[in-house]
Amino acid sequence: MTKTQPLSGYTLPVFACAAALAALRCLRAGTQSVGSVSVDLLEPPIAAEIAIEQASVLKTGTALGVTRSDPGDNLDLTRNTPVWAMVELLPEGEGENRGEGEQIVIVGGEGIGHHKVGGGAAIYDYAMRLLRSNLSREIAPGERITVTLILPSGRQLATRTSNEAFGVVEGLSLLGTTGISQPLSAPGQLEIYREQLQQKAELFDTLVFCIGENGLDLARQLGIDPQRLVKTANWLGPLLVEAGCQGVRSILLFGYHGKLMKLAAGIFHTHHHLADGRREILTAFCAKAGMPAAACSAIFAAATAEEALGQLRALDVATGTHWVDRIYGDIAREIDLRSSDCIFTHTNQRIPVGSVMFGRDRKIIVKSDTGDTFLTQIC
């Protein structure tokens, strides 16, 4: 059989930017014939031609652009979902209170999630940079525009994601660090990840494994060199082994606790459709730490890992105990040991592995001793 390369598409911020560009051009020309726009992706530094489904002036100074998401060969629930952008041209001096005098004000409309804590729209750094960079080239000095991004199906689709686990509610995030949507779940993607790891192994002795975009984004915020980061998706086991084969000296695992804790039970492919033992793992470590049976039962009954963590934190506050530190410390140490053993079993190379786990608030819950050492060395 001939292996076919999984087709990549574009991330949601790219389509939001394309819709905004179409609306702005429609507004400028007073036309409805915008068939496609070219978006400078910034990362990678290439242009993408994005089809525009509709564009129309709504009223004087306001236009709407519509496109549809295409993530390529990726199991992405946003496939073919409409992406709208409404652009308002503000007369000089108007609307300054909406953006403190910014030339381009970006607003999250219906279907764009917002942070449960703080309430801000879940439009992250890459999406902001992408929109500002592309739109700024088409507005004159002194002009000001407001861009309202809308995902008509966003609120409904969000119920099928883990957004709420990361504190984003009532819609989808415009999250991403690149314009290319990699087909993470396609088997051919593992080969691409292996190639990327091989390239990075030639540059760095210590690599940082991040399962998804939240980990990548947080790692960058902590000051970790982006070139050191390896996106693994759910392929942690094969990529740990590949790192051993490539002679990597040490590995830092950086991820959401609900995913990463699976490694403490020897589960090295973390997709929930294949293995989802989070509550069993957490309950087992609670019992091992000596937590009362009733509390262990409550942890086992928790609907999500985040809910279980909340219960542990509430118990610590109520009783003056330190269950979170003890239990997650034990889990992190076991992750390190199991991961290092996995590499040794398949490569006969003993490579130290450290781990860092964070919660839905994007704050670190625990760093293993080895993980803390590696993080200090590379930041």
C-alpha positions in Angstrom: 0.0 0.0 0.0 1.2 3.5 -0.7 1.3 5.8 2.3 -0.5 9.1 1.7 0.5 12.2 3.5 -2.4 13.5 5.7 -3.6 16.8 4.3 -3.2 19.8 6.5 -5.6 22.7 6.6 -5.8 26.0 8.4 -6.6 26.9 12.0 -9.7 28.8 13.0 -7.8 32.2 13.5 -6.9 32.1 9.7 -10.6 31.9 8.7 -11.5 34.6 11.1 -8.8 36.8 9.6 -9.9 36.0 6.1 -13.5 36.9 6.9 -12.4 40.2 8.4 -10.2 41.0 5.3 -13.2 40.3 3.0 -15.4 42.5 5.0 -12.9 45.4 5.0 -12.3 45.1 1.2 -16.1 44.9 0.6 -16.5 48.0 2.7 -13.7 49.8 0.9 -15.0 49.0 -2.6 -18.7 48.9 -1.8 -18.9 45.6 -3.6 -20.1 42.1 -2.8 -17.8 40.2 -5.2 -14.9 39.2 -2.9 -14.3 35.6 -3.9 -11.1 34.9 -2.0 -8.4 36.7 0.1 -4.8 36.0 0.7 -3.8 35.8 4.4 -0.2 36.1 5.5 0.0 33.3 8.1 3.0 34.8 9.9 3.8 31.4 11.3 4.8 29.8 9.0 5.7 32.8 6.9 3.6 31.9 3.9 0.4 33.1 2.3 -2.8 31.1 2.2 -5.6 31.7 -0.3 -8.9 31.4 1.6 -12.3 31.2 -0.2 -14.9 33.7 0.8 -18.5 32.4 0.9 -20.2 35.8 1.2 -19.3 39.5 1.8 -21.7 42.4 2.0 -22.1 45.9 3.2 -24.7 45.9 6.0 -25.0 49.7 6.4 -22.8 52.7 5.9 -19.4 52.0 7.4 -20.2 48.4 8.3 -19.7 45.2 6.3 -19.8 41.4 7.0 -17.5 38.7 5.6 -18.3 34.9 5.8 -16.0 31.9 5.2 -15.9 28.3 6.4 -13.4 26.4 8.4 -11.3 23.7 6.7 -8.9 22.0 9.0 -7.7 19.4 6.5 -7.5 15.7 7.4 -8.1 16.3 11.0 -10.8 15.0 13.3 -11.9 18.6 14.0 -15.4 19.4 15.0 -15.1 22.9 13.4 -14.9 21.4 9.9 -17.1 23.4 7.6 -18.4 25.7 10.4 -19.2 29.2 9.3 -16.9 32.0 10.5 -18.2 35.5 10.4 -16.4 38.9 10.8 -18.1 42.2 11.0 -15.9 45.2 10.4 -17.0 48.8 11.4 -15.1 51.8 10.1 -15.1 54.3 12.9 -15.2 58.0 12.2 -12.2 59.9 13.7 -12.6 60.3 17.5 -15.5 57.8 17.8 -15.3 54.6 19.8 -12.0 55.3 21.5 -13.4 54.1 24.8 -13.9 50.6 23.2 -10.2 50.1 22.6 -8.3 52.9 24.4 -7.4 54.5 21.1 -6.2 51.3 19.3 -6.4 51.4 15.5 -7.8 47.9 15.3 -10.2 46.8 18.0 -11.0 43.1 18.1 -14.1 41.9 19.8 -15.5 38.4 20.5 -19.1 38.2 19.4 -21.6 35.3 19.5 -20.0 31.9 19.6 -16.6 33.1 20.7 -15.9 31.8 24.2 -15.0 34.0 27.1 -12.9 33.3 30.1 -14.9 32.3 33.1 -12.5 34.2 35.3 -12.1 37.8 34.1 -14.6 37.5 31.3 -12.3 38.4 28.4 -12.9 36.9 25.0 -10.9 33.7 24.3 -9.0 35.2 21.4 -5.3 34.3 22.0 -2.0 35.8 21.0 -1.6 34.3 17.5 -5.1 35.2 16.4 -4.6 38.8 17.6 -1.3 39.1 15.8 -2.7 37.5 12.7 -5.6 39.9 12.5 -3.7 43.0 13.4 -0.8 42.3 10.9 -3.1 41.6 8.0 -5.7 44.3 8.6 -3.1 47.0 9.4 -1.8 46.8 5.8 -5.2 47.9 4.4 -6.2 50.8 6.6 -4.8 54.3 6.4 -2.9 56.0 9.2 -5.5 57.6 11.6 -8.3 55.2 10.6 -9.9 53.0 13.2 -11.9 49.9 12.8 -13.7 47.5 15.1 -13.7 43.8 14.2 -16.4 41.6 15.7 -15.7 37.9 15.3 -18.7 35.6 15.3 -19.0 31.8 15.2 -22.8 31.1 14.8 -22.4 27.5 15.8 -19.7 28.1 18.4 -21.8 27.9 21.5 -23.3 24.6 20.4 -19.9 23.1 19.3 -18.3 24.2 22.6 -20.3 21.6 24.5 -18.4 18.9 22.7 -15.0 20.2 23.6 -12.8 20.4 26.7 -12.9 24.2 26.6 -14.7 24.5 29.9 -12.0 22.4 31.5 -9.6 25.3 30.6 -12.0 27.9 31.9 -13.5 29.0 28.6 -17.3 29.0 28.5 -20.2 29.7 26.1 -18.2 29.3 22.9 -15.0 28.3 21.1 -11.5 29.6 21.5 -9.5 31.2 18.8 -6.4 29.3 19.9 -3.3 28.3 18.1 0.3 29.1 17.6 0.4 28.6 13.8 -1.8 29.0 10.8 -1.5 25.4 9.7 -3.9 22.9 11.2 -2.1 19.6 11.5 -4.1 16.4 11.3 -3.2 15.2 14.7 -5.3 12.1 14.8 -4.3 10.7 11.3 -1.7 7.9 11.6 0.5 9.6 9.1 0.9 12.5 11.5 3.1 10.4 13.7 5.7 10.1 11.0 5.7 13.9 10.6 6.1 14.3 14.4 9.0 11.9 14.3 10.7 13.9 11.6 10.2 17.1 13.6 11.6 15.5 16.7 14.7 14.3 14.8 15.4 17.8 13.6 15.1 19.3 17.1 17.2 16.5 18.6 20.1 17.8 16.5 19.8 21.2 18.2 19.0 20.6 21.8 19.9 18.0 24.5 16.7 18.7 26.4 13.4 18.6 24.6 10.0 19.7 25.9 7.0 17.5 25.0 3.6 19.3 24.8 0.4 17.3 24.0 -1.5 20.2 22.6 -1.9 24.0 22.0 -2.6 24.9 25.6 0.7 23.3 26.7 2.6 25.0 23.8 1.1 28.4 24.6 1.9 28.2 28.3 5.4 26.9 27.7 6.1 29.9 25.6 4.7 32.2 28.2 7.1 30.7 30.7 10.0 31.6 28.5 10.8 28.2 27.0 12.5 28.5 23.6 9.7 27.6 21.0 12.3 25.7 18.9 12.8 23.3 21.9 9.1 22.4 22.0 7.8 19.1 20.5 4.1 18.8 19.9 3.1 15.2 20.5 -0.7 15.1 20.4 -1.6 11.7 21.9 1.5 10.0 20.5 3.6 10.2 23.7 4.8 6.7 23.8 6.2 6.4 20.2 7.8 9.9 20.5 9.4 9.1 23.9 10.9 6.0 22.2 12.0 8.1 19.2 13.7 10.5 21.5 15.7 7.6 22.9 16.7 6.5 19.5 17.8 10.0 18.6 20.1 10.3 21.7 18.1 13.1 23.4 19.7 13.6 26.8 16.6 14.6 28.8 12.9 15.2 28.3 10.4 17.5 30.0 6.8 16.5 29.8 4.6 19.6 30.0 0.8 19.0 29.9 -2.7 19.2 31.3 -3.0 17.0 34.3 -6.0 15.1 32.9 -3.9 13.9 30.0 -0.5 13.5 31.6 -1.6 11.5 34.6 -2.4 8.6 32.3 1.3 8.0 31.9 1.5 7.2 35.7 -0.5 4.0 34.8 1.6 3.1 31.8 -0.8 4.5 29.3 1.3 6.0 26.6 -1.3 6.7 23.9 -3.5 9.3 25.6 -6.6 9.6 23.4 -9.7 9.1 25.5 -11.2 6.8 22.9 -8.4 4.3 23.5 -7.8 4.7 27.2 -9.4 6.9 29.8 -8.5 5.7 33.3 -8.1 9.1 34.9 -10.5 8.7 37.7 -9.1 5.2 38.5 -5.6 6.5 38.5 -6.3 9.5 40.7 -8.4 7.4 43.1 -5.6 4.8 43.3 -3.0 7.5 44.2 -5.4 9.0 46.8 -5.8 5.6 48.5 -2.0 5.0 48.3 -1.5 8.3 50.1 -3.9 7.3 52.9 -6.8 9.5 52.1 -10.1 8.4 53.9 -12.3 5.9 52.0 -15.2 8.3 51.7 -13.0 11.0 50.1 -11.6 8.4 47.7 -15.1 7.4 46.7 -16.0 11.0 46.0 -12.9 11.4 43.8 -13.9 8.2 41.9 -17.4 9.6 41.3 -16.0 13.0 39.9 -17.1 13.6 36.4 -13.8 15.1 35.3 -10.2 15.2 36.4 -10.7 19.0 37.0 -13.7 18.3 39.3 -11.6 15.8 41.2 -8.8 18.3 41.6 -11.3 20.8 42.9 -12.5 18.4 45.5 -8.9 17.8 46.7 -8.3 21.5 46.9 -11.5 22.0 48.9 -10.6 19.2 51.3 -7.2 20.8 51.9 -8.8 24.2 52.6 -11.4 22.6 55.0 -9.0 20.3 56.9 -5.7 22.1 56.6 -4.2 19.1 54.8 -1.9 18.9 51.7 -3.5 16.2 49.7 -3.0 18.0 46.3 0.7 18.3 46.9 1.1 14.8 48.1 -1.0 13.0 45.6 0.1 15.0 42.5 3.7 14.8 43.7 3.4 11.0 43.7 1.7 11.0 40.3 4.4 13.2 38.8 7.2 11.0 40.2 5.5 7.9 38.8 5.1 9.6 35.4 8.8 10.3 35.3 9.7 6.7 36.2 7.2 5.1 33.8 8.3 7.3 31.0 12.0 6.7 31.5 11.3 2.9 31.8 9.3 3.1 28.5 12.3 4.5 26.7 14.7 2.0 28.3 12.5 -1.0 27.4 12.4 -0.1 23.7 15.9 1.5 23.2 18.1 0.3 26.1 18.8 3.9 26.7 18.2 5.4 30.2 17.0 8.9 29.7 15.8 11.1 32.6 12.3 12.4 32.2 10.7 15.3 34.3 7.1 16.4 34.3 5.1 19.5 34.8 1.3 19.4 35.1 -1.1 22.4 34.9 -4.8 22.8 35.4 -7.7 24.5 33.5 -6.6 27.8 34.9 -3.3 27.4 33.1 -1.5 27.4 36.4 1.0 24.8 37.3 -0.2 22.2 39.8 3.0 20.3 40.3 6.5 20.0 39.1 8.4 16.7 39.8 11.8 17.3 41.2 13.4 16.3 37.9 10.9 18.5 36.0 11.7 21.5 38.3 15.4 21.0 37.6 14.9 20.8 33.8 12.5 23.8 33.8 15.1 25.9 35.7 17.8 25.0 33.3 16.0 25.8 30.1 14.0 29.0 31.1 
